[in-house]
């Protein structure tokens, strides 16, 4: 895919908005600046102020959550007719068109985007803690604690509400990533390619193996809800959470997290105005590759063509691999928008998207708090025979409701409740002036 080497030519030390920024060591390690003494007990970092936040990742997270809502809403649908391979039948032209666009530009693109920004966030936290004098052991301890609580959040989320949770997977990935945050670019490139190859090979083996028939072969009929009762939801959610965590330990999300490390080290999201040419290049390459490589999968999903056996597996592999590149492309696109909007600051549309992005954990969980009780069979059951296009409209409406709530929190000067809880669990109740 060539994503890793494409970052080689960028400068290694980004400018910083901080008064006394820590500088990267030649190996890109996050080491405390020499003016700080090594503390016996690492200080608890104060909450990040608005002035310290970079606009590009915040608007990227805000827009990303719209894509995640569209991608996830389908897991709450049920009651529609399916063929023996569980493919939906009887779709209208509008439904096919909506599914085609979603499969081409959204499916398996939002999660890599989320993972890249997650890696960026890990690198940013380590960088800030190093700048405040926290030693390497203290940084790893804080990141380990935060990752552990993310796993706990994800398990509870999967069990109670949503089988497709990603928090537990990212928390597990964070436990691996915290040992990579100090690695050199050369070492990170090795981790990137090894993890990408391992994940793609395992996924392809699963797709081609007889095990896949257990999930597709059946009888034509009606798609049933994954959890017809809430007790079934609890049991299925627990299993989904365990599988998600175990999958992460076979390096499933390391590749996009490493991309997030690269973006931070080069300053592409902190100072996108200094990297416009590179951002445009990645965006252009990502869009072209996605349009070409992902077209067979999108046509298959919209039932325009039928691909079986090796052709179907090849289409899926191209879809999955190009998703990582397109996730990076989306982020670069939002960074370019941040450059265009930089004179406005956090006003207008940038403020709306950033309000969601600053509270991305709360906004992500809020999607399930709305969708699951309304659509699921164990809730109000409105997902029964909900059309594809109608479900996407519901997802967009859900995101807009959450957008309004996050903007109200922003105007009140309040953090997201789940961000506040995660911070308290990670660092304790220490107060700052």
For each residue, the residues with C-beta under 8 A, 3 or more apart:
1: 196 289 321 322 324 325
2: 5 6
3: 6 7 192 259 324 325 328
4: 7 188 189 192 193 258 259 262
5: 2 8 189
6: 2 3 281 282 285
7: 3 4 10 185 262 266
8: 5 185
9: 278
10: 7 266 267 268 275 278
11: 14 266 267
12: 24 28 185 265 266
13: 23 24 267
14: 11 264 265 266 267 270 271 274
15: 21 267 270 271 274
16: 21 270
17: 21 51 52 54 270
18: 21 52 131
19:
20: 33 35 131
21: 15 16 17 18 131
22: 30 31 32 33 127 130 131
23: 13 33
24: 12 13 28 29 30 265
25: 28 29 31
26:
27: 182 183 184
28: 12 24 25 182 183 184 185 265
29: 24 25 182
30: 22 24 123 126 127 129 130 136 139 181 182
31: 22 25 130 136 182
32: 22 36 38 130 131 133 134 135
33: 20 22 23 36 130 131 133
34:
35: 20
36: 32 33 39 132 133
37: 133
38: 32 133 135
39: 36 42 43 133 134 135 138
40:
41: 138
42: 39 129 134 135 137 138 139 141 142
43: 39 132 133 134
44: 427 428 430 432
45: 125 128 129 132 134 427
46: 432
47: 415 423 432
48: 52 53 128
49: 52 53
50: 53 346
51: 17
52: 17 18 48 49 128
53: 48 49 50 58 354 358
54: 17 57 58 269 270
55: 58 59 338 341 342 345 346 350 354
56: 59 60 269 270 272 331 334 335 338
57: 54 60 61 117 120 121 269 331 357
58: 53 54 55 61 62 353 354 357 358
59: 55 56 62 63 334 337 338 341 350 353 354 357
60: 56 57 63 64 113 117 269 330 331 334 335 357
61: 57 58 64 65 117 356 357 358 360
62: 58 59 65 66 352 353 354 355 356 357 360 363 403
63: 59 60 66 67 330 334 353 357
64: 60 61 67 68 110 113 114 117 330 357 360
65: 61 62 68 69 356 357 360 363 364 367 399 402
66: 62 63 69 70 396 399
67: 63 64 70 71 106 109 110 113 330
68: 64 65 71 72 110 111 114 364 367
69: 65 66 72 73 367 371 395 396 398 399
70: 66 67 73 102 106 110 392 395 396
71: 67 68 74 102 106 107 108 110 111
72: 68 69 75 76 162 164 367 371 395
73: 69 70 76 77 371 375 391 392 394 395 398
74: 71 77 388 391
75: 72 162 163 164 226
76: 72 73 371 372 375 376 383 391
77: 73 74 80 223 375 383 386 391
78: 223 224 225 226 377 383 384 385
79: 222 223 224 225 383 384 385 386
80: 77 88 90 222 223 385 386 387
81: 88 89 90 220 221 222 223
82: 85 86 87 88 89 220 221 222 223
83: 86 87 89 220
84: 217 218 219 220
85: 82 216 217 218
86: 82 83 215 216 218 223
87: 82 83 303
88: 80 81 82 91 223 388
89: 81 82 83 220
90: 80 81
91: 88 95 96 99 303 387 388
92: 95 96 387 389
93: 96 97
94: 97 98 387 389
95: 91 92 98 99 387 388 389
96: 91 92 93 99 100 302 303 304 388
97: 93 94 100 101 302 389
98: 94 95 101 102 388 389 392
99: 91 95 96 102 103 301 302 388
100: 96 97 103 104 298 299 301 302 304
101: 97 98 104 105 106 298
102: 70 71 98 99 105 106 107 388 392
103: 99 100 106 107 294 297 298 301 302 319
104: 100 101 290 291 294 295 297 298
105: 101 102 109 290 294 326
106: 67 70 71 101 102 103 109 110
107: 71 102 103 301 319 323
108: 71 111 112 319 320 323
109: 67 105 106 112 113 290 323 326 327 330
110: 64 67 68 70 71 106 113 114 327
111: 68 71 108 114 115 166 323 327
112: 108 109 115 116 256 323 324 326 327 328
113: 60 64 67 109 110 116 117 327 328 330 331
114: 64 68 110 111 117 118 166 170 327
115: 111 112 118 119 170 173 253 256 257 260 327
116: 112 113 119 120 256 257 259 260 263 327 328 331
117: 57 60 61 64 113 114 120 121 260 331
118: 114 115 121 122 170 173 174 253 256 257 260
119: 115 116 122 123 177 256 257 258 259 260 261 263 264
120: 57 116 117 123 124 260 261 263 264 269
121: 57 117 118 124 125 260
122: 118 119 125 126 143 174 177 178 181 257 260 261
123: 30 119 120 126 127 181 260 261 264 265
124: 120 121 127 128 264
125: 45 121 122 128 129 142 143 146
126: 30 122 123 129 130 139 143 181
127: 22 30 123 124 130 131 264
128: 45 48 52 124 125 131 132
129: 30 42 45 125 126 132 134 138 139 142
130: 22 30 31 32 33 126 127 133 134 139
131: 18 20 21 22 32 33 127 128
132: 36 43 45 128 129
133: 32 33 36 37 38 39 43 130
134: 32 39 42 43 45 129 130 138 139 142
135: 32 38 39 42 138 139
136: 30 31 139 140 182
137: 42 140 141
138: 39 41 42 129 134 135 141 142
139: 30 42 126 129 130 134 135 136 142 143 178 181
140: 136 137 143 144 178 179
141: 42 137 138 144 145
142: 42 125 129 134 138 139 145 146 426 427
143: 122 125 126 139 140 146 147 174 178 181
144: 140 141 147 148 175 178
145: 141 142 148 149 425 426
146: 125 142 143 149 150 174 422 426
147: 143 144 150 151 171 172 173 174 175 178
148: 144 145 151 152 171 175
149: 145 146 152 153 171 422 425 426
150: 146 147 153 154 167 168 170 171 174 422
151: 147 148 154 155 167 168 171 172 245
152: 148 149 155 156 171
153: 149 150 156 157 167 168 171 361 365 418 422
154: 150 151 157 158 165 166 167 168 169 170 171 241 244 245
155: 151 152 158 159 165 168 238 241 245
156: 152 153 159 160
157: 153 154 160 161 162 165 167 168 365 368
158: 154 155 161 162 163 164 165 168 237 238 240 241 244
159: 155 156 233 234 237 238 241
160: 156 157 233 234 237
161: 157 158 233 237 368 369 372
162: 72 75 157 158 165 237 368 371 372
163: 75 158 226 227 233 236 237 240
164: 72 75 158 240
165: 154 155 157 158 162 168 169 237 240 241 244
166: 111 114 154 169 170 244
167: 150 151 153 154 157 170 171 361 364
168: 150 151 153 154 155 157 158 165 171 172 241 244 245 248
169: 154 165 166 172 173 244 245 247 248 252 253
170: 114 115 118 150 154 166 167 173 174 248 253
171: 147 148 149 150 151 152 153 154 167 168 174 175 245
172: 147 151 168 169 175 176 244 245 248 249
173: 115 118 147 169 170 176 177 248 252 253 254 257
174: 118 122 143 146 147 150 170 171 177 178 257
175: 144 147 148 171 172 178
176: 172 173 179 180 248 249 251 254
177: 119 122 173 174 180 181 254 257 261
178: 122 139 140 143 144 147 174 175 181
179: 140 176 182
180: 176 177 183 187 188 191 254 257 258 261
181: 30 122 123 126 139 143 177 178 261
182: 27 28 29 30 31 136 179
183: 27 28 180 187 188 191
184: 27 28 187 188
185: 7 8 12 28 188 189 262 265
186: 189 190
187: 180 183 184 190 191
188: 4 180 183 184 185 191 192 258 261 262
189: 4 5 185 186 192 193
190: 186 187 193 194
191: 180 183 187 188 194 195 254 258
192: 3 4 188 189 195 196 254 255 258 259
193: 4 189 190 196 197
194: 190 191 197 198 251
195: 191 192 198 199 251 252 254 255 258
196: 1 192 193 199 200 255 321 324
197: 193 194 200 201
198: 194 195 201 202 250 251
199: 195 196 202 203 250 251 252 255
200: 196 197 203 204 317 320 321
201: 197 198 204 205
202: 198 199 205 206 250
203: 199 200 206 207 317 320
204: 200 201 207 208 313 316 317
205: 201 202 208 209
206: 202 203 209 211 212
207: 203 204 212 312 313 316 317
208: 204 205 212 310 313
209: 205 206 212
210: 213 214
211: 206 214 215
212: 206 207 208 209 215 216
213: 210 216 217
214: 210 211 217
215: 86 211 212
216: 85 86 212 213
217: 84 85 213 214
218: 84 85 86 221
219: 84
220: 81 82 83 84 89
221: 81 82 218
222: 79 80 81 82
223: 77 78 79 80 81 82 86 88
224: 78 79 228
225: 78 79 228 376 377 378 383
226: 75 78 163 232 233 236
227: 163 230 232 233 236 237 376 377 378
228: 224 225 232 377 378
229: 232 233 377 378
230: 227 233 234 378
231: 234 235
232: 226 227 228 229 235 236 378
233: 159 160 161 163 226 227 229 230 236 237 376 378
234: 159 160 230 231 237 238
235: 231 232 238 239
236: 163 226 227 232 233 239 240
237: 158 159 160 161 162 163 165 227 233 234 240 241
238: 155 158 159 234 235 241 242
239: 235 236 242 243
240: 158 163 164 165 236 237 243 244
241: 154 155 158 159 165 168 237 238 244 245
242: 238 239 245 246
243: 239 240 246 247
244: 154 158 165 166 168 169 172 240 241 247 248
245: 151 154 155 168 169 171 172 241 242 248 249
246: 242 243 249 250
247: 169 243 244 250 252
248: 168 169 170 172 173 176 244 245 251 252 253
249: 172 176 245 246
250: 198 199 202 246 247
251: 176 194 195 198 199 248 254 255
252: 169 173 195 199 247 248
253: 115 118 169 170 173 248 256 257
254: 173 176 177 180 191 192 195 251 257 258
255: 192 195 196 199 251 258 259 324
256: 112 115 116 118 119 253 259 260 324 327 328
257: 115 116 118 119 122 173 174 177 180 253 254 260 261
258: 4 119 180 188 191 192 195 254 255 261 262
259: 3 4 116 119 192 255 256 262 263 324 328
260: 115 116 117 118 119 120 121 122 123 256 257 263 264
261: 119 120 122 123 177 180 181 188 257 258 264 265
262: 4 7 185 188 258 259 265 266
263: 116 119 120 259 260 266 268 269 331
264: 14 119 120 123 124 127 260 261 267 269 270
265: 12 14 24 28 123 185 261 262
266: 7 10 11 12 14 262 263 275
267: 10 11 13 14 15 264 270 271 274 275
268: 10 263 271 272 275 278 279 332 335
269: 54 56 57 60 120 263 264 272 331 335
270: 14 15 16 17 54 56 264 267
271: 14 15 267 268 274 275
272: 56 268 269 275 276 279 335 336 338 339
273: 276 339 342
274: 14 15 267 271
275: 10 266 267 268 271 272 278 279 335
276: 272 273 279 280 336 339
277: 280 281
278: 9 10 268 275 281 282
279: 268 272 275 276 282 283 332 333 335 336 339
280: 276 277 283 284 332 336
281: 6 277 278 284 285
282: 6 278 279 285 286 328 329 332
283: 279 280 286 287 329 332 333 336
284: 280 281 287 288
285: 6 281 282 288 289 325 329
286: 282 283 289 290 325 326 328 329 330 332
287: 283 284 290 291 326 329
288: 284 285 291 292
289: 1 285 286 292 293 322 325 326
290: 104 105 109 286 287 293 294 322 325 326 329
291: 104 287 288 294 295
292: 288 289 295
293: 289 290 318 319 321 322
294: 103 104 105 290 291 297 298 318 319 322 323 326
295: 104 291 292 298 299
296: 299 300 305 307 311 314 315 318 319
297: 103 104 294 300 301 315 316 318 319
298: 100 101 103 104 294 295 301 302
299: 100 295 296 302 304 305
300: 296 297 303 304 305 306 307 312 315
301: 99 100 103 107 297 298
302: 96 97 99 100 103 298 299
303: 87 91 96 300 306
304: 96 100 299 300
305: 296 299 300
306: 300 303
307: 296 300 311 312 314 315
308: 311 312
309: 312 313
310: 208 313 314
311: 296 307 308 314 315
312: 207 300 307 308 309 315 316
313: 204 207 208 309 310 316 317
314: 296 307 310 311 317 318
315: 296 297 300 307 311 312 318 319
316: 204 207 297 312 313 319 320
317: 200 203 204 207 313 314 320 321
318: 293 294 296 297 314 315 321 322
319: 103 107 108 293 294 296 297 315 316 322 323
320: 108 200 203 316 317 323
321: 1 196 200 293 317 318 324 325
322: 1 289 290 293 294 318 319 325 326
323: 107 108 109 111 112 294 319 320 326 327
324: 1 3 112 196 255 256 259 321 327 328
325: 1 3 285 286 289 290 321 322 328 329
326: 105 109 112 286 287 289 290 294 322 323 329 330
327: 109 110 111 112 113 114 115 116 256 323 324 330 331
328: 3 112 113 116 256 259 282 286 324 325 331 332
329: 282 283 285 286 287 290 325 326 332 333
330: 60 63 64 67 109 113 286 326 327 333 334
331: 56 57 60 113 116 117 263 269 327 328 334 335
332: 268 279 280 282 283 286 328 329 335 336
333: 279 283 329 330 336 337
334: 56 59 60 63 330 331 337 338
335: 56 60 268 269 272 275 279 331 332 338 339
336: 272 276 279 280 283 332 333 339 340
337: 59 333 334 340 341 350
338: 55 56 59 272 334 335 341 342 350
339: 272 273 276 279 335 336 342
340: 336 337
341: 55 59 337 338 344 348 349 350
342: 55 273 338 339 345
343:
344: 341 347 348 350
345: 55 342 350
346: 50 55 350 351 354
347: 344 350 351
348: 341 344 351 352
349: 341 352 353
350: 55 59 337 338 341 344 345 346 347 353 354
351: 346 347 348 354 355 407 410
352: 62 348 349 355 356 403 407
353: 58 59 62 63 349 350 356 357
354: 53 55 58 59 62 346 350 351 357 358 410
355: 62 351 352 358 359 403 406 407 409 410
356: 61 62 65 352 353 359 360 363 402 403 406
357: 57 58 59 60 61 62 63 64 65 353 354 360
358: 53 58 61 354 355 406 410 415 416 419
359: 355 356 362 363 406 409 410 415 416 418 419
360: 61 62 64 65 356 357 363 364 416
361: 153 167 364 365 416 418 419 422
362: 359 365 366 406 416 417 418 419
363: 62 65 356 359 360 366 367 402 406 416
364: 65 68 167 360 361 367 368
365: 153 157 361 362 368 369 418
366: 362 363 369 370 402 405
367: 65 68 69 72 363 364 370 371 398 399 402
368: 157 161 162 364 365 371 372
369: 161 365 366 372 373
370: 366 367 373 374 398 401 402
371: 69 72 73 76 162 367 368 374 375 376 394 395 398
372: 76 161 162 368 369 375 376 379
373: 369 370 376 379 380
374: 370 371 379 380 382 383
375: 73 76 77 371 372 379 380 381 382 383 386 394
376: 76 225 227 233 371 372 373 379 380 381 383
377: 78 225 227 228 229 381 383 384
378: 225 227 228 229 230 232 233
379: 372 373 374 375 376
380: 373 374 375 376
381: 375 376 377 384
382: 374 375 386
383: 76 77 78 79 225 374 375 376 377 386 391
384: 78 79 377 381
385: 78 79 80
386: 77 79 80 375 382 383 390 391 394
387: 80 91 92 94 95 390 391
388: 74 88 91 95 96 98 99 102 391 392
389: 92 94 95 97 98 392 393
390: 386 387 393 394
391: 73 74 76 77 383 386 387 388 394 395
392: 70 73 98 102 388 389 395 396
393: 389 390 396 397
394: 73 371 375 386 390 391 397 398
395: 69 70 72 73 371 391 392 398 399
396: 66 69 70 392 393 399 400
397: 393 394 400 401
398: 69 73 367 370 371 394 395 401 402
399: 65 66 69 367 395 396 402 403
400: 396 397 403 404
401: 370 397 398 404 405
402: 65 356 363 366 367 370 398 399 405 406
403: 62 352 355 356 399 400 406 407
404: 400 401 407 408
405: 366 401 402 408 409
406: 355 356 358 359 362 363 402 403 409 410 416
407: 351 352 355 403 404 410 411
408: 404 405 411 412
409: 355 359 405 406 412 414 415 416
410: 351 354 355 358 359 406 407 413 414
411: 407 408
412: 408 409
413: 410
414: 409 410
415: 47 358 359 409 419 420 423
416: 358 359 360 361 362 363 406 409 419 420
417: 362 420 421
418: 153 359 361 362 365 421 422
419: 358 359 361 362 415 416 422 423
420: 415 416 417 423 424
421: 417 418 424 425
422: 146 149 150 153 361 418 419 425 426
423: 47 415 419 420 426 427
424: 420 421 427 428 429
425: 145 149 421 422
426: 142 145 146 149 422 423
427: 44 45 142 423 424 430
428: 44 424
429: 424
430: 44 427
431:
432: 44 46 47
433:
